[in-house]
Amino acid sequence: MRKMRDKERTLGRQRRREERGKAEARGASFPGTAEHASQRKQLFAAALKRVNKEHRRLHNLAARTAHVEAARKTLALHRAANFMTYPPAGATANEGMVPKASLRRRKIITGAKIGRVSQSTRVAQAVRDARGV
């Protein structure tokens, strides 16, 4: 389509130059006037615009599909990270008893919370010590 549009554009320009007397006729004459070639060029240009628009739409659709799939995969990985994995199935002899891994969710306890509990234990012990004196 681009080649056909460019050909019509070239023919139209040449025809206009011939009409103004700035150029000699080039090769065999083509039917119609410069406006006729211009109209044909406009038809090809409009068709080319439609093809480009459809190509862009299909490209964007494929990109959007790829992004959605990547987001779903990321979400699945994120959700899977919240659960403990099963222990490896390779118990060997002579290791004694091993703790059974819990399948519950991992709980992340902040350091501030741990310190609060330790401090409250210290305060309670100090109160008891002061009462016993």
N, CA, C and O atoms as a Tinker XYZ file with bonds, in Angstrom:
   532  protein
     1  N      0.820000   -1.192000    0.000000    73     2
     2  CA     0.000000    0.000000    0.000000    64     1     3
     3  C      0.868000    1.262000    0.000000    63     2     4     5
     4  O      0.558000    2.248000   -0.669000    81     3
     5  N      1.956000    1.206000    0.764000    73     3     6
     6  CA     2.839000    2.374000    0.782000    64     5     7
     7  C      3.413000    2.640000   -0.606000    63     6     8     9
     8  O      3.509000    3.789000   -1.039000    81     7
     9  N      3.797000    1.556000   -1.304000    73     7    10
    10  CA     4.357000    1.724000   -2.640000    64     9    11
    11  C      3.325000    2.319000   -3.597000    63    10    12    13
    12  O      3.651000    3.185000   -4.408000    81    11
    13  N      2.084000    1.853000   -3.499000    73    11    14
    14  CA     1.044000    2.380000   -4.384000    64    13    15
    15  C      0.757000    3.843000   -4.062000    63    14    16    17
    16  O      0.567000    4.652000   -4.970000    81    15
    17  N      0.725000    4.188000   -2.771000    73    15    18
    18  CA     0.509000    5.586000   -2.378000    64    17    19
    19  C      1.642000    6.469000   -2.888000    63    18    20    21
    20  O      1.404000    7.549000   -3.429000    81    19
    21  N      2.879000    5.999000   -2.710000    73    19    22
    22  CA     4.035000    6.782000   -3.150000    64    21    23
    23  C      4.044000    6.950000   -4.671000    63    22    24    25
    24  O      4.414000    8.005000   -5.187000    81    23
    25  N      3.632000    5.896000   -5.379000    73    23    26
    26  CA     3.593000    5.967000   -6.840000    64    25    27
    27  C      2.581000    7.025000   -7.287000    63    26    28    29
    28  O      2.878000    7.840000   -8.160000    81    27
    29  N      1.406000    7.012000   -6.699000    73    27    30
    30  CA     0.382000    7.999000   -7.058000    64    29    31
    31  C      0.834000    9.407000   -6.689000    63    30    32    33
    32  O      0.556000   10.353000   -7.426000    81    31
    33  N      1.521000    9.562000   -5.573000    73    31    34
    34  CA     2.018000   10.871000   -5.168000    64    33    35
    35  C      3.037000   11.386000   -6.187000    63    34    36    37
    36  O      3.015000   12.550000   -6.588000    81    35
    37  N      3.932000   10.474000   -6.592000    73    35    38
    38  CA     4.938000   10.858000   -7.587000    64    37    39
    39  C      4.282000   11.247000   -8.908000    63    38    40    41
    40  O      4.659000   12.245000   -9.521000    81    39
    41  N      3.291000   10.449000   -9.349000    73    39    42
    42  CA     2.614000   10.745000  -10.611000    64    41    43
    43  C      1.875000   12.069000  -10.531000    63    42    44    45
    44  O      1.899000   12.850000  -11.482000    81    43
    45  N      1.220000   12.330000   -9.410000    73    43    46
    46  CA     0.493000   13.592000   -9.243000    64    45    47
    47  C      1.424000   14.783000   -9.262000    63    46    48    49
    48  O      1.123000   15.797000   -9.892000    81    47
    49  N      2.570000   14.672000   -8.568000    73    47    50
    50  CA     3.539000   15.775000   -8.564000    64    49    51
    51  C      4.092000   16.027000   -9.968000    63    50    52    53
    52  O      4.222000   17.169000  -10.408000    81    51
    53  N      4.411000   14.936000  -10.652000    73    51    54
    54  CA     4.944000   15.068000  -12.013000    64    53    55
    55  C      3.921000   15.723000  -12.920000    63    54    56    57
    56  O      4.267000   16.592000  -13.720000    81    55
    57  N      2.667000   15.317000  -12.807000    73    55    58
    58  CA     1.606000   15.871000  -13.656000    64    57    59
    59  C      1.430000   17.374000  -13.397000    63    58    60    61
    60  O      1.233000   18.147000  -14.334000    81    59
    61  N      1.503000   17.789000  -12.107000    73    59    62
    62  CA     1.375000   19.210000  -11.784000    64    61    63
    63  C      2.547000   20.004000  -12.365000    63    62    64    65
    64  O      2.364000   21.113000  -12.867000    81    63
    65  N      3.745000   19.432000  -12.293000    73    63    66
    66  CA     4.915000   20.107000  -12.865000    64    65    67
    67  C      4.780000   20.236000  -14.384000    63    66    68    69
    68  O      5.174000   21.242000  -14.973000    81    67
    69  N      4.211000   19.187000  -15.008000    73    67    70
    70  CA     4.000000   19.254000  -16.459000    64    69    71
    71  C      2.996000   20.348000  -16.802000    63    70    72    73
    72  O      3.203000   21.096000  -17.758000    81    71
    73  N      1.924000   20.450000  -16.047000    73    71    74
    74  CA     0.892000   21.456000  -16.317000    64    73    75
    75  C      1.442000   22.872000  -16.159000    63    74    76    77
    76  O      1.034000   23.774000  -16.892000    81    75
    77  N      2.352000   23.079000  -15.226000    73    75    78
    78  CA     2.932000   24.403000  -15.017000    64    77    79
    79  C      4.032000   24.695000  -16.026000    63    78    80    81
    80  O      4.465000   25.836000  -16.186000    81    79
    81  N      4.476000   23.638000  -16.703000    73    79    82
    82  CA     5.525000   23.830000  -17.689000    64    81    83
    83  C      6.920000   23.756000  -17.106000    63    82    84    85
    84  O      7.873000   24.179000  -17.761000    81    83
    85  N      7.074000   23.242000  -15.914000    73    83    86
    86  CA     8.381000   23.167000  -15.279000    64    85    87
    87  C      9.096000   21.855000  -15.590000    63    86    88    89
    88  O     10.295000   21.727000  -15.340000    81    87
    89  N      8.362000   20.872000  -16.137000    73    87    90
    90  CA     8.983000   19.575000  -16.410000    64    89    91
    91  C      8.433000   19.021000  -17.711000    63    90    92    93
    92  O      7.333000   19.367000  -18.141000    81    91
    93  N      9.226000   18.150000  -18.327000    73    91    94
    94  CA     8.796000   17.454000  -19.541000    64    93    95
    95  C      8.011000   16.215000  -19.136000    63    94    96    97
    96  O      8.131000   15.728000  -18.012000    81    95
    97  N      7.208000   15.713000  -20.064000    73    95    98
    98  CA     6.460000   14.483000  -19.811000    64    97    99
    99  C      7.450000   13.347000  -19.622000    63    98   100   101
   100  O      8.429000   13.228000  -20.358000    81    99
   101  N      7.186000   12.524000  -18.636000    73    99   102
   102  CA     8.114000   11.461000  -18.279000    64   101   103
   103  C      7.499000   10.122000  -18.659000    63   102   104   105
   104  O      6.473000    9.748000  -18.091000    81   103
   105  N      8.074000    9.405000  -19.578000    73   103   106
   106  CA     7.572000    8.100000  -19.969000    64   105   107
   107  C      6.232000    8.215000  -20.668000    63   106   108   109
   108  O      5.891000    9.270000  -21.203000    81   107
   109  N      5.465000    7.118000  -20.663000    73   107   110
   110  CA     4.140000    7.112000  -21.282000    64   109   111
   111  C      3.196000    7.926000  -20.418000    63   110   112   113
   112  O      3.322000    7.946000  -19.193000    81   111
   113  N      2.255000    8.595000  -21.056000    73   111   114
   114  CA     1.333000    9.436000  -20.292000    64   113   115
   115  C      0.352000    8.559000  -19.522000    63   114   116   117
   116  O     -0.045000    7.490000  -19.987000    81   115
   117  N     -0.028000    9.024000  -18.347000    73   115   118
   118  CA    -1.013000    8.269000  -17.564000    64   117   119
   119  C     -2.337000    9.001000  -17.656000    63   118   120   121
   120  O     -2.365000   10.224000  -17.799000    81   119
   121  N     -3.446000    8.256000  -17.573000    73   119   122
   122  CA    -4.752000    8.881000  -17.770000    64   121   123
   123  C     -5.115000    9.784000  -16.596000    63   122   124   125
   124  O     -4.649000    9.591000  -15.473000    81   123
   125  N     -5.952000   10.768000  -16.879000    73   123   126
   126  CA    -6.469000   11.630000  -15.823000    64   125   127
   127  C     -5.592000   12.836000  -15.605000    63   126   128   129
   128  O     -4.584000   13.045000  -16.280000    81   127
   129  N     -6.019000   13.628000  -14.627000    73   127   130
   130  CA    -5.292000   14.853000  -14.311000    64   129   131
   131  C     -4.514000   14.661000  -13.020000    63   130   132   133
   132  O     -4.513000   13.579000  -12.432000    81   131
   133  N     -3.853000   15.728000  -12.588000    73   131   134
   134  CA    -3.107000   15.667000  -11.334000    64   133   135
   135  C     -4.062000   15.466000  -10.163000    63   134   136   137
   136  O     -3.717000   14.809000   -9.181000    81   135
   137  N     -5.268000   16.034000  -10.265000    73   135   138
   138  CA    -6.247000   15.856000   -9.182000    64   137   139
   139  C     -6.690000   14.399000   -9.082000    63   138   140   141
   140  O     -6.937000   13.882000   -7.993000    81   139
   141  N     -6.786000   13.741000  -10.253000    73   139   142
   142  CA    -7.181000   12.327000  -10.249000    64   141   143
   143  C     -6.138000   11.487000   -9.506000    63   142   144   145
   144  O     -6.477000   10.629000   -8.691000    81   143
   145  N     -4.882000   11.751000   -9.800000    73   143   146
   146  CA    -3.798000   11.032000   -9.098000    64   145   147
   147  C     -3.812000   11.372000   -7.615000    63   146   148   149
   148  O     -3.546000   10.516000   -6.772000    81   147
   149  N     -4.122000   12.625000   -7.302000    73   147   150
   150  CA    -4.191000   13.031000   -5.894000    64   149   151
   151  C     -5.309000   12.296000   -5.159000    63   150   152   153
   152  O     -5.151000   11.890000   -4.007000    81   151
   153  N     -6.434000   12.133000   -5.841000    73   151   154
   154  CA    -7.546000   11.397000   -5.204000    64   153   155
   155  C     -7.182000    9.937000   -4.974000    63   154   156   157
   156  O     -7.480000    9.369000   -3.923000    81   155
   157  N     -6.525000    9.328000   -5.984000    73   155   158
   158  CA    -6.097000    7.938000   -5.796000    64   157   159
   159  C     -5.093000    7.839000   -4.652000    63   158   160   161
   160  O     -5.139000    6.896000   -3.863000    81   159
   161  N     -4.184000    8.813000   -4.563000    73   159   162
   162  CA    -3.207000    8.820000   -3.468000    64   161   163
   163  C     -3.914000    8.928000   -2.122000    63   162   164   165
   164  O     -3.528000    8.260000   -1.163000    81   163
   165  N     -4.947000    9.765000   -2.043000    73   163   166
   166  CA    -5.693000    9.922000   -0.787000    64   165   167
   167  C     -6.396000    8.631000   -0.393000    63   166   168   169
   168  O     -6.490000    8.302000    0.789000    81   167
   169  N     -6.896000    7.894000   -1.402000    73   167   170
   170  CA    -7.526000    6.600000   -1.094000    64   169   171
   171  C     -6.511000    5.643000   -0.477000    63   170   172   173
   172  O     -6.786000    4.999000    0.536000    81   171
   173  N     -5.335000    5.557000   -1.100000    73   171   174
   174  CA    -4.312000    4.660000   -0.559000    64   173   175
   175  C     -3.829000    5.125000    0.808000    63   174   176   177
   176  O     -3.569000    4.301000    1.685000    81   175
   177  N     -3.708000    6.433000    0.998000    73   175   178
   178  CA    -3.261000    6.956000    2.296000    64   177   179
   179  C     -4.282000    6.636000    3.383000    63   178   180   181
   180  O     -3.906000    6.281000    4.500000    81   179
   181  N     -5.572000    6.759000    3.065000    73   179   182
   182  CA    -6.616000    6.438000    4.052000    64   181   183
   183  C     -6.601000    4.951000    4.387000    63   182   184   185
   184  O     -6.741000    4.570000    5.549000    81   183
   185  N     -6.429000    4.113000    3.364000    73   183   186
   186  CA    -6.365000    2.664000    3.611000    64   185   187
   187  C     -5.145000    2.325000    4.464000    63   186   188   189
   188  O     -5.215000    1.480000    5.357000    81   187
   189  N     -4.031000    2.990000    4.181000    73   187   190
   190  CA    -2.813000    2.753000    4.957000    64   189   191
   191  C     -3.003000    3.166000    6.408000    63   190   192   193
   192  O     -2.508000    2.493000    7.312000    81   191
   193  N     -3.713000    4.261000    6.641000    73   191   194
   194  CA    -4.013000    4.681000    8.014000    64   193   195
   195  C     -4.827000    3.621000    8.745000    63   194   196   197
   196  O     -4.561000    3.315000    9.907000    81   195
   197  N     -5.822000    3.063000    8.056000    73   195   198
   198  CA    -6.647000    2.020000    8.695000    64   197   199
   199  C     -5.812000    0.788000    9.032000    63   198   200   201
   200  O     -5.962000    0.204000   10.106000    81   199
   201  N     -4.938000    0.399000    8.115000    73   199   202
   202  CA    -4.081000   -0.775000    8.360000    64   201   203
   203  C     -3.152000   -0.510000    9.538000    63   202   204   205
   204  O     -2.987000   -1.368000   10.405000    81   203
   205  N     -2.539000    0.685000    9.573000    73   203   206
   206  CA    -1.643000    1.024000   10.682000    64   205   207
   207  C     -2.378000    1.037000   12.014000    63   206   208   209
   208  O     -1.857000    0.569000   13.027000    81   207
   209  N     -3.593000    1.576000   12.006000    73   207   210
   210  CA    -4.386000    1.655000   13.241000    64   209   211
   211  C     -4.722000    0.246000   13.755000    63   210   212   213
   212  O     -4.635000   -0.024000   14.953000    81   211
   213  N     -5.107000   -0.641000   12.832000    73   211   214
   214  CA    -5.430000   -2.016000   13.234000    64   213   215
   215  C     -4.170000   -2.727000   13.749000    63   214   216   217
   216  O     -4.224000   -3.464000   14.734000    81   215
   217  N     -3.051000   -2.499000   13.080000    73   215   218
   218  CA    -1.789000   -3.109000   13.519000    64   217   219
   219  C     -1.433000   -2.623000   14.923000    63   218   220   221
   220  O     -1.021000   -3.421000   15.765000    81   219
   221  N     -1.586000   -1.328000   15.184000    73   219   222
   222  CA    -1.296000   -0.768000   16.504000    64   221   223
   223  C     -2.244000   -1.340000   17.559000    63   222   224   225
   224  O     -1.829000   -1.638000   18.678000    81   223
   225  N     -3.527000   -1.492000   17.192000    73   223   226
   226  CA    -4.514000   -2.038000   18.132000    64   225   227
   227  C     -4.150000   -3.477000   18.511000    63   226   228   229
   228  O     -4.210000   -3.843000   19.685000    81   227
   229  N     -3.774000   -4.289000   17.524000    73   227   230
   230  CA    -3.399000   -5.683000   17.811000    64   229   231
   231  C     -2.131000   -5.741000   18.664000    63   230   232   233
   232  O     -2.023000   -6.571000   19.566000    81   231
   233  N     -1.174000   -4.860000   18.378000    73   231   234
   234  CA     0.061000   -4.819000   19.169000    64   233   235
   235  C     -0.247000   -4.453000   20.625000    63   234   236   237
   236  O      0.276000   -5.077000   21.548000    81   235
   237  N     -1.096000   -3.440000   20.828000    73   235   238
   238  CA    -1.449000   -3.029000   22.194000    64   237   239
   239  C     -2.220000   -4.121000   22.925000    63   238   240   241
   240  O     -2.043000   -4.317000   24.127000    81   239
   241  N     -3.076000   -4.832000   22.192000    73   239   242
   242  CA    -3.829000   -5.934000   22.816000    64   241   243
   243  C     -2.875000   -7.033000   23.281000    63   242   244   245
   244  O     -3.028000   -7.566000   24.380000    81   243
   245  N     -1.899000   -7.368000   22.452000    73   243   246
   246  CA    -0.927000   -8.404000   22.834000    64   245   247
   247  C     -0.107000   -7.948000   24.040000    63   246   248   249
   248  O      0.165000   -8.737000   24.945000    81   247
   249  N      0.285000   -6.673000   24.050000    73   247   250
   250  CA     1.063000   -6.152000   25.183000    64   249   251
   251  C      0.231000   -6.173000   26.455000    63   250   252   253
   252  O      0.734000   -6.537000   27.518000    81   251
   253  N     -1.043000   -5.786000   26.360000    73   251   254
   254  CA    -1.909000   -5.767000   27.532000    64   253   255
   255  C     -2.107000   -7.191000   28.067000    63   254   256   257
   256  O     -2.098000   -7.412000   29.278000    81   255
   257  N     -2.284000   -8.150000   27.158000    73   255   258
   258  CA    -2.441000   -9.547000   27.574000    64   257   259
   259  C     -1.190000  -10.041000   28.293000    63   258   260   261
   260  O     -1.283000  -10.720000   29.316000    81   259
   261  N     -0.035000   -9.700000   27.763000    73   259   262
   262  CA     1.227000  -10.120000   28.395000    64   261   263
   263  C      1.366000   -9.496000   29.783000    63   262   264   265
   264  O      1.820000  -10.161000   30.715000    81   263
   265  N      0.981000   -8.225000   29.930000    73   263   266
   266  CA     1.079000   -7.567000   31.233000    64   265   267
   267  C      0.128000   -8.194000   32.241000    63   266   268   269
   268  O      0.483000   -8.368000   33.407000    81   267
   269  N     -1.086000   -8.537000   31.795000    73   267   270
   270  CA    -2.052000   -9.157000   32.707000    64   269   271
   271  C     -1.541000  -10.521000   33.166000    63   270   272   273
   272  O     -1.637000  -10.867000   34.343000    81   271
   273  N     -0.999000  -11.289000   32.224000    73   271   274
   274  CA    -0.466000  -12.607000   32.603000    64   273   275
   275  C      0.700000  -12.475000   33.580000    63   274   276   277
   276  O      0.801000  -13.244000   34.535000    81   275
   277  N      1.573000  -11.509000   33.344000    73   275   278
   278  CA     2.707000  -11.298000   34.249000    64   277   279
   279  C      2.223000  -10.862000   35.632000    63   278   280   281
   280  O      2.777000  -11.285000   36.647000    81   279
   281  N      1.191000  -10.018000   35.670000    73   279   282
   282  CA     0.663000   -9.572000   36.957000    64   281   283
   283  C      0.034000  -10.739000   37.717000    63   282   284   285
   284  O      0.195000  -10.852000   38.932000    81   283
   285  N     -0.678000  -11.603000   37.001000    73   283   286
   286  CA    -1.284000  -12.769000   37.663000    64   285   287
   287  C     -0.215000  -13.708000   38.209000    63   286   288   289
   288  O     -0.344000  -14.237000   39.313000    81   287
   289  N      0.841000  -13.909000   37.424000    73   287   290
   290  CA     1.925000  -14.781000   37.869000    64   289   291
   291  C      2.603000  -14.187000   39.103000    63   290   292   293
   292  O      2.924000  -14.907000   40.049000    81   291
   293  N      2.817000  -12.878000   39.089000    73   291   294
   294  CA     3.438000  -12.204000   40.233000    64   293   295
   295  C      2.572000  -12.325000   41.474000    63   294   296   297
   296  O      3.074000  -12.585000   42.567000    81   295
   297  N      1.271000  -12.136000   41.306000    73   295   298
   298  CA     0.354000  -12.253000   42.439000    64   297   299
   299  C      0.369000  -13.672000   43.001000    63   298   300   301
   300  O      0.364000  -13.857000   44.218000    81   299
   301  N      0.388000  -14.670000   42.127000    73   299   302
   302  CA     0.434000  -16.060000   42.590000    64   301   303
   303  C      1.716000  -16.332000   43.374000    63   302   304   305
   304  O      1.685000  -16.998000   44.409000    81   303
   305  N      2.842000  -15.817000   42.879000    73   303   306
   306  CA     4.105000  -16.004000   43.602000    64   305   307
   307  C      4.067000  -15.296000   44.955000    63   306   308   309
   308  O      4.564000  -15.819000   45.953000    81   307
   309  N      3.476000  -14.105000   44.979000    73   307   310
   310  CA     3.391000  -13.340000   46.229000    64   309   311
   311  C      2.524000  -14.073000   47.253000    63   310   312   313
   312  O      2.863000  -14.149000   48.434000    81   311
   313  N      1.405000  -14.608000   46.777000    73   311   314
   314  CA     0.527000  -15.336000   47.702000    64   313   315
   315  C      1.168000  -16.630000   48.174000    63   314   316   317
   316  O      1.000000  -17.018000   49.331000    81   315
   317  N      1.898000  -17.301000   47.299000    73   315   318
   318  CA     2.540000  -18.558000   47.678000    64   317   319
   319  C      3.640000  -18.323000   48.704000    63   318   320   321
   320  O      3.953000  -19.221000   49.486000    81   319
   321  N      4.232000  -17.132000   48.716000    73   319   322
   322  CA     5.311000  -16.852000   49.660000    64   321   323
   323  C      4.810000  -16.716000   51.086000    63   322   324   325
   324  O      5.604000  -16.771000   52.025000    81   323
   325  N      3.491000  -16.537000   51.267000    73   323   326
   326  CA     2.940000  -16.380000   52.614000    64   325   327
   327  C      2.771000  -17.709000   53.338000    63   326   328   329
   328  O      2.487000  -17.714000   54.536000    81   327
   329  N      2.933000  -18.811000   52.665000    73   327   330
   330  CA     2.718000  -20.117000   53.275000    64   329   331
   331  C      4.041000  -20.855000   53.414000    63   330   332   333
   332  O      4.945000  -20.719000   52.589000    81   331
   333  N      4.125000  -21.640000   54.485000    73   331   334
   334  CA     5.330000  -22.441000   54.681000    64   333   335
   335  C      5.355000  -23.558000   53.646000    63   334   336   337
   336  O      4.316000  -24.112000   53.287000    81   335
   337  N      6.528000  -23.875000   53.181000    73   335   338
   338  CA     6.646000  -24.968000   52.231000    64   337   339
   339  C      6.763000  -26.276000   53.003000    63   338   340   341
   340  O      7.109000  -26.278000   54.185000    81   339
   341  N      6.483000  -27.348000   52.355000    73   339   342
   342  CA     6.599000  -28.648000   53.001000    64   341   343
   343  C      8.070000  -28.949000   53.266000    63   342   344   345
   344  O      8.930000  -28.529000   52.492000    81   343
   345  N      8.379000  -29.680000   54.364000    73   343   346
   346  CA     9.786000  -30.018000   54.622000    64   345   347
   347  C     10.293000  -30.979000   53.554000    63   346   348   349
   348  O      9.507000  -31.715000   52.958000    81   347
   349  N     11.587000  -30.978000   53.309000    73   347   350
   350  CA    12.107000  -31.890000   52.283000    64   349   351
   351  C     11.941000  -33.342000   52.723000    63   350   352   353
   352  O     12.105000  -33.670000   53.898000    81   351
   353  N     11.618000  -34.196000   51.773000    73   351   354
   354  CA    11.348000  -35.601000   52.070000    64   353   355
   355  C     12.644000  -36.396000   52.034000    63   354   356   357
   356  O     12.827000  -37.265000   51.181000    81   355
   357  N     13.525000  -36.098000   52.950000    73   355   358
   358  CA    14.787000  -36.814000   52.935000    64   357   359
   359  C     15.297000  -37.079000   54.344000    63   358   360   361
   360  O     16.441000  -36.754000   54.658000    81   359
   361  N     14.464000  -37.663000   55.193000    73   359   362
   362  CA    14.884000  -37.954000   56.569000    64   361   363
   363  C     15.975000  -39.026000   56.529000    63   362   364   365
   364  O     15.789000  -40.093000   55.944000    81   363
   365  N     17.119000  -38.726000   57.162000    73   363   366
   366  CA    18.215000  -39.691000   57.172000    64   365   367
   367  C     18.348000  -40.293000   58.563000    63   366   368   369
   368  O     17.849000  -39.729000   59.538000    81   367
   369  N     19.010000  -41.421000   58.656000    73   367   370
   370  CA    19.158000  -42.124000   59.923000    64   369   371
   371  C     20.151000  -41.407000   60.831000    63   370   372   373
   372  O     20.935000  -40.576000   60.372000    81   371
   373  N     20.113000  -41.736000   62.127000    73   371   374
   374  CA    21.057000  -41.268000   63.130000    64   373   375
   375  C     21.023000  -39.761000   63.357000    63   374   376   377
   376  O     22.031000  -39.178000   63.755000    81   375
   377  N     19.898000  -39.132000   63.113000    73   375   378
   378  CA    19.798000  -37.714000   63.419000    64   377   379
   379  C     18.915000  -37.469000   64.627000    63   378   380   381
   380  O     18.809000  -36.329000   65.081000    81   379
   381  N     18.293000  -38.477000   65.149000    73   379   382
   382  CA    17.418000  -38.289000   66.293000    64   381   383
   383  C     16.077000  -37.717000   65.874000    63   382   384   385
   384  O     15.688000  -37.775000   64.708000    81   383
   385  N     15.383000  -37.164000   66.854000    73   383   386
   386  CA    14.059000  -36.614000   66.570000    64   385   387
   387  C     14.200000  -35.247000   65.893000    63   386   388   389
   388  O     15.087000  -34.459000   66.222000    81   387
   389  N     13.312000  -34.994000   64.951000    73   387   390
   390  CA    13.300000  -33.699000   64.269000    64   389   391
   391  C     11.928000  -33.063000   64.458000    63   390   392   393
   392  O     10.918000  -33.766000   64.429000    81   391
   393  N     11.871000  -31.767000   64.647000    73   391   394
   394  CA    10.562000  -31.132000   64.818000    64   393   395
   395  C      9.737000  -31.219000   63.544000    63   394   396   397
   396  O     10.267000  -31.153000   62.435000    81   395
   397  N      8.437000  -31.366000   63.723000    73   395   398
   398  CA     7.528000  -31.438000   62.591000    64   397   399
   399  C      7.208000  -30.000000   62.173000    63   398   400   401
   400  O      6.776000  -29.189000   62.992000    81   399
   401  N      7.419000  -29.704000   60.928000    73   399   402
   402  CA     7.202000  -28.337000   60.443000    64   401   403
   403  C      5.717000  -28.006000   60.458000    63   402   404   405
   404  O      4.876000  -28.828000   60.093000    81   403
   405  N      5.416000  -26.803000   60.882000    73   403   406
   406  CA     4.027000  -26.354000   60.924000    64   405   407
   407  C      3.586000  -25.894000   59.540000    63   406   408   409
   408  O      4.372000  -25.309000   58.794000    81   407
   409  N      2.334000  -26.159000   59.201000    73   407   410
   410  CA     1.803000  -25.737000   57.913000    64   409   411
   411  C      1.040000  -24.430000   58.032000    63   410   412   413
   412  O      0.482000  -23.937000   57.051000    81   411
   413  N      1.016000  -23.865000   59.245000    73   411   414
   414  CA     0.312000  -22.588000   59.420000    64   413   415
   415  C      1.096000  -21.463000   58.768000    63   414   416   417
   416  O      2.267000  -21.612000   58.417000    81   415
   417  N      0.417000  -20.332000   58.617000    73   415   418
   418  CA     1.079000  -19.173000   58.023000    64   417   419
   419  C      2.222000  -18.703000   58.903000    63   418   420   421
   420  O      2.177000  -18.826000   60.127000    81   419
   421  N      3.239000  -18.167000   58.265000    73   419   422
   422  CA     4.329000  -17.565000   59.007000    64   421   423
   423  C      3.841000  -16.287000   59.652000    63   422   424   425
   424  O      3.166000  -15.487000   59.005000    81   423
   425  N      4.167000  -16.083000   60.911000    73   423   426
   426  CA     3.788000  -14.850000   61.574000    64   425   427
   427  C      5.056000  -14.055000   61.826000    63   426   428   429
   428  O      6.000000  -14.541000   62.449000    81   427
   429  N      5.063000  -12.851000   61.342000    73   427   430
   430  CA     6.234000  -11.993000   61.520000    64   429   431
   431  C      5.946000  -11.066000   62.692000    63   430   432   433
   432  O      5.028000  -10.248000   62.640000    81   431
   433  N      6.739000  -11.203000   63.748000    73   431   434
   434  CA     6.541000  -10.395000   64.954000    64   433   435
   435  C      7.616000   -9.322000   64.967000    63   434   436   437
   436  O      8.803000   -9.609000   64.809000    81   435
   437  N      7.188000   -8.093000   65.156000    73   435   438
   438  CA     8.156000   -6.995000   65.148000    64   437   439
   439  C      8.986000   -7.023000   66.413000    63   438   440   441
   440  O      8.568000   -7.562000   67.437000    81   439
   441  N     10.188000   -6.424000   66.325000    73   439   442
   442  CA    11.077000   -6.378000   67.477000    64   441   443
   443  C     10.486000   -5.565000   68.614000    63   442   444   445
   444  O     10.727000   -5.873000   69.781000    81   443
   445  N      9.708000   -4.524000   68.294000    73   443   446
   446  CA     9.099000   -3.690000   69.330000    64   445   447
   447  C      8.122000   -4.500000   70.175000    63   446   448   449
   448  O      8.035000   -4.316000   71.389000    81   447
   449  N      7.400000   -5.385000   69.528000    73   447   450
   450  CA     6.425000   -6.193000   70.260000    64   449   451
   451  C      7.136000   -7.164000   71.205000    63   450   452   453
   452  O      6.691000   -7.379000   72.333000    81   451
   453  N      8.240000   -7.746000   70.738000    73   451   454
   454  CA     9.001000   -8.659000   71.586000    64   453   455
   455  C      9.558000   -7.910000   72.799000    63   454   456   457
   456  O      9.497000   -8.408000   73.923000    81   455
   457  N     10.100000   -6.715000   72.564000    73   455   458
   458  CA    10.641000   -5.912000   73.653000    64   457   459
   459  C      9.577000   -5.497000   74.652000    63   458   460   461
   460  O      9.848000   -5.423000   75.851000    81   459
   461  N      8.361000   -5.224000   74.172000    73   459   462
   462  CA     7.271000   -4.829000   75.065000    64   461   463
   463  C      6.949000   -5.954000   76.036000    63   462   464   465
   464  O      6.737000   -5.708000   77.223000    81   463
   465  N      6.910000   -7.181000   75.544000    73   463   466
   466  CA     6.594000   -8.324000   76.399000    64   465   467
   467  C      7.702000   -8.533000   77.435000    63   466   468   469
   468  O      7.430000   -8.766000   78.612000    81   467
   469  N      8.967000   -8.445000   76.972000    73   467   470
   470  CA    10.081000   -8.624000   77.904000    64   469   471
   471  C     10.071000   -7.549000   78.983000    63   470   472   473
   472  O     10.321000   -7.836000   80.154000    81   471
   473  N      9.787000   -6.329000   78.594000    73   471   474
   474  CA     9.778000   -5.228000   79.550000    64   473   475
   475  C      8.651000   -5.401000   80.569000    63   474   476   477
   476  O      8.840000   -5.139000   81.757000    81   475
   477  N      7.482000   -5.841000   80.107000    73   475   478
   478  CA     6.369000   -6.019000   81.050000    64   477   479
   479  C      6.694000   -7.118000   82.058000    63   478   480   481
   480  O      6.273000   -7.035000   83.212000    81   479
   481  N      7.439000   -8.150000   81.645000    73   479   482
   482  CA     7.857000   -9.203000   82.572000    64   481   483
   483  C      8.811000   -8.642000   83.619000    63   482   484   485
   484  O      8.705000   -8.969000   84.801000    81   483
   485  N      9.745000   -7.795000   83.184000    73   483   486
   486  CA    10.672000   -7.171000   84.121000    64   485   487
   487  C      9.945000   -6.294000   85.138000    63   486   488   489
   488  O     10.256000   -6.321000   86.329000    81   487
   489  N      8.988000   -5.528000   84.663000    73   487   490
   490  CA     8.234000   -4.633000   85.560000    64   489   491
   491  C      7.449000   -5.448000   86.577000    63   490   492   493
   492  O      7.427000   -5.103000   87.759000    81   491
   493  N      6.803000   -6.526000   86.134000    73   491   494
   494  CA     6.028000   -7.360000   87.048000    64   493   495
   495  C      6.938000   -7.982000   88.115000    63   494   496   497
   496  O      6.564000   -8.060000   89.285000    81   495
   497  N      8.122000   -8.418000   87.708000    73   495   498
   498  CA     9.059000   -9.009000   88.673000    64   497   499
   499  C      9.531000   -7.959000   89.672000    63   498   500   501
   500  O      9.684000   -8.255000   90.857000    81   499
   501  N      9.760000   -6.745000   89.208000    73   499   502
   502  CA    10.200000   -5.671000   90.098000    64   501   503
   503  C      9.116000   -5.336000   91.117000    63   502   504   505
   504  O      9.428000   -5.058000   92.275000    81   503
   505  N      7.851000   -5.359000   90.708000    73   503   506
   506  CA     6.733000   -5.085000   91.630000    64   505   507
   507  C      6.692000   -6.161000   92.706000    63   506   508   509
   508  O      6.519000   -5.864000   93.888000    81   507
   509  N      6.853000   -7.430000   92.281000    73   507   510
   510  CA     6.832000   -8.524000   93.266000    64   509   511
   511  C      8.000000   -8.406000   94.238000    63   510   512   513
   512  O      7.838000   -8.621000   95.440000    81   511
   513  N      9.179000   -8.065000   93.715000    73   511   514
   514  CA    10.341000   -7.921000   94.578000    64   513   515
   515  C     10.148000   -6.793000   95.602000    63   514   516   517
   516  O     10.522000   -6.933000   96.766000    81   515
   517  N      9.565000   -5.684000   95.157000    73   515   518
   518  CA     9.363000   -4.546000   96.053000    64   517   519
   519  C      8.334000   -4.882000   97.142000    63   518   520   521
   520  O      8.432000   -4.373000   98.259000    81   519
   521  N      7.376000   -5.711000   96.835000    73   519   522
   522  CA     6.344000   -6.069000   97.819000    64   521   523
   523  C      6.907000   -7.008000   98.866000    63   522   524   525
   524  O      6.471000   -6.976000  100.017000    81   523
   525  N      7.855000   -7.834000   98.499000    73   523   526
   526  CA     8.374000   -8.859000   99.405000    64   525   527
   527  C      9.421000   -8.322000  100.358000    63   526   528   529
   528  O      9.849000   -9.069000  101.238000    81   527
   529  N      9.858000   -7.103000  100.250000    73   527   530
   530  CA    10.940000   -6.574000  101.099000    64   529   531
   531  C     10.505000   -6.358000  102.511000    63   530   532
   532  O     11.300000   -5.919000  103.342000    81   531
